Amino acid sequence: MEIEAKFTVPNPSVYWSLQTIDHLSGYSLSTTQVKPVWDTYLDTKSQRILAAGCSCRQRVTRDGTLITLKSLGGAMGSVHRRSISEISMATSQPPLEWPDSPLRDLLLQLIGQEPLLTLFELRQTRVIRVLKENDQPVAELSLDSVSLVTAETEQVYRVLEVGLLPQTTQETLMTIAGCLQDGWHLKPEPRSKFEQALVLLDVQ
């Protein structure tokens, strides 16, 4: 289960301010770590994965390829709770050639004999900051500048995510989310980045 709070950041000055402040909601903030992220979202031509209420993301890193299957929806206000399943491999391969795993079995049930095709790409510049209490990490703040890339268009939007760390209570996440909403006047984002991209592309 993935639990995180998500907000849109329509104001560029707020986006930059959150990269430089020292404290948020009583927690200290680490220095920034900038990380490029390149995601490709996959589905069949008939969009069987989307019809099943899921998204399939392929992320290529230095260590190989990570496939992530996430449920859609599950948001209450800014807080998202979603089931998530992942599998790693050395290189990108068709699902039939993936290592045996529950994710592989589930995906093959969803897509049948149809091949996976690229829906769109999201290229992100991610600025990561860790929130700490007495030098102990409690949450991870991600400020993402997201570029939606297709063969016809490229659109940019900004998202802030607060990820709950395993040792942290959900009450802490709600406190931080409340500060961002009330103190920084950020608007809760009930959609995932995948769902935001579908809206921008006008995919029904």
C-alpha positions in Angstrom: 0.0 0.0 0.0 1.3 3.4 -1.0 0.2 6.4 1.1 1.0 9.9 0.1 -0.4 13.5 0.0 -0.5 15.2 -3.3 -1.0 18.9 -4.3 -0.9 20.9 -7.4 1.6 23.9 -7.4 0.2 26.4 -9.9 2.4 29.3 -8.6 6.0 29.1 -9.8 7.2 31.3 -6.9 5.7 28.9 -4.3 7.3 26.0 -6.1 10.7 27.7 -5.8 10.1 28.8 -2.2 9.4 25.2 -1.1 12.9 24.3 -2.3 14.6 26.8 -0.1 12.7 27.0 3.3 14.3 25.4 6.4 11.2 24.2 8.2 7.7 23.0 7.4 5.0 22.2 9.9 7.6 22.2 12.7 9.9 19.7 10.9 13.3 20.6 9.6 14.1 20.1 5.9 17.2 18.5 4.4 19.1 20.1 1.6 17.7 19.4 -1.9 18.5 16.4 -4.0 17.7 16.7 -7.7 16.8 13.6 -9.6 15.7 13.2 -13.2 12.9 10.7 -13.7 11.7 9.3 -17.0 8.5 7.2 -17.0 6.7 5.5 -19.8 3.0 4.5 -19.3 1.9 1.4 -21.1 -1.4 -0.2 -22.0 -3.0 -2.3 -24.8 -4.6 -0.7 -27.8 -8.0 -1.4 -26.2 -6.8 0.0 -22.9 -7.5 -3.1 -20.9 -5.3 -2.0 -17.9 -7.1 1.3 -17.6 -10.5 -0.4 -17.9 -9.4 -2.6 -14.9 -8.8 0.5 -12.8 -5.0 0.4 -12.9 -2.0 2.1 -14.5 1.2 0.4 -15.7 4.4 2.4 -15.5 7.9 1.5 -16.9 10.8 3.4 -15.3 14.3 3.0 -16.7 17.1 3.7 -14.2 20.8 3.0 -14.0 20.0 -0.3 -12.3 17.6 -1.5 -15.0 13.9 -1.4 -15.6 11.2 -1.1 -13.0 7.6 -2.0 -13.8 4.9 -0.7 -11.5 1.2 -1.5 -11.5 -0.9 0.8 -9.4 -4.6 1.0 -8.6 -6.3 4.2 -9.6 -8.5 6.4 -7.3 -8.4 5.9 -3.6 -8.0 9.6 -2.8 -9.6 11.4 0.1 -8.8 15.1 -0.2 -5.0 15.3 -0.7 -4.2 11.8 0.7 -3.9 8.9 -1.7 -4.0 5.2 -0.7 -3.3 2.9 -3.5 -2.3 -0.7 -3.9 1.1 -1.1 -5.7 3.0 -4.0 -7.2 6.5 -3.9 -8.7 9.0 -6.0 -10.6 12.6 -5.3 -11.6 14.5 -6.6 -14.6 17.8 -5.8 -16.3 16.2 -4.6 -19.6 12.8 -3.8 -21.0 11.0 -7.0 -22.2 7.5 -8.1 -23.3 5.4 -9.3 -20.3 5.7 -13.0 -21.3 9.5 -12.7 -20.8 9.2 -11.0 -17.3 10.4 -13.0 -14.3 7.7 -15.1 -12.6 5.9 -12.9 -10.1 2.4 -12.0 -9.0 2.6 -8.8 -11.0 3.4 -10.8 -14.2 0.5 -13.2 -13.6 -2.0 -10.3 -12.9 -0.9 -8.3 -15.9 -1.2 -11.2 -18.3 -4.7 -11.8 -17.0 -5.6 -8.2 -17.8 -4.1 -7.9 -21.2 -4.5 -11.5 -22.6 -2.6 -11.8 -25.9 -2.5 -8.0 -26.7 0.9 -6.4 -26.7 1.7 -3.4 -24.5 2.0 -0.1 -26.3 3.2 3.3 -25.2 0.4 5.7 -24.1 2.7 8.6 -23.2 5.9 9.6 -21.4 6.3 11.7 -18.3 9.7 13.3 -17.9 10.2 14.8 -14.5 12.8 16.9 -12.7 12.3 15.8 -9.1 13.5 17.9 -6.2 13.6 15.7 -3.0 13.7 17.0 0.5 13.4 14.9 3.7 11.4 16.2 6.6 13.0 15.4 10.0 12.1 15.5 13.7 15.2 15.5 16.0 17.3 14.3 13.0 14.9 11.4 12.4 13.3 11.2 8.9 9.5 11.3 9.1 8.5 12.0 5.4 9.8 12.7 2.0 8.8 15.8 0.1 9.0 15.6 -3.7 8.6 18.7 -5.9 8.1 17.5 -9.4 8.2 19.5 -12.6 6.4 17.2 -15.0 6.6 17.2 -18.8 3.9 15.2 -20.6 5.3 14.0 -23.9 3.5 12.5 -26.8 4.2 12.4 -30.5 2.0 15.6 -30.9 2.6 17.6 -27.8 4.5 18.5 -24.7 2.8 20.0 -21.6 4.3 21.0 -18.3 2.8 21.0 -14.8 4.1 21.0 -11.2 3.1 18.6 -8.4 4.1 18.3 -4.8 4.0 14.9 -3.1 4.6 14.0 0.6 5.4 10.4 1.0 4.9 8.6 4.3 7.9 6.7 5.5 7.4 3.2 7.0 8.1 4.3 10.6 5.8 7.3 10.5 2.1 7.5 11.5 -0.6 8.7 9.2 -1.4 11.5 11.7 2.1 13.0 10.8 1.2 13.0 7.1 -2.1 14.7 7.9 -0.4 17.4 9.9 2.1 18.1 7.1 -0.7 18.0 4.5 -2.8 20.4 6.6 0.1 22.9 6.7 0.6 22.8 3.0 -3.1 23.3 2.4 -3.9 26.0 5.0 -0.5 27.7 5.4 0.7 27.5 1.8 -2.8 27.5 0.2 -2.0 24.6 -2.0 -4.9 22.8 -3.7 -5.2 19.1 -2.9 -4.8 17.0 -6.1 -7.1 13.9 -6.1 -5.6 12.5 -9.3 -2.4 10.6 -9.8 0.1 12.0 -12.4 -1.2 9.3 -14.8 -4.8 10.5 -14.3 -3.7 14.2 -14.7 -2.1 13.3 -18.0 -5.2 11.5 -19.2 -7.2 14.7 -18.6 -4.6 16.8 -20.4 -4.8 14.4 -23.3 -8.6 14.3 -23.2 -8.6 10.5 -22.9 -12.0 9.1 -21.7 
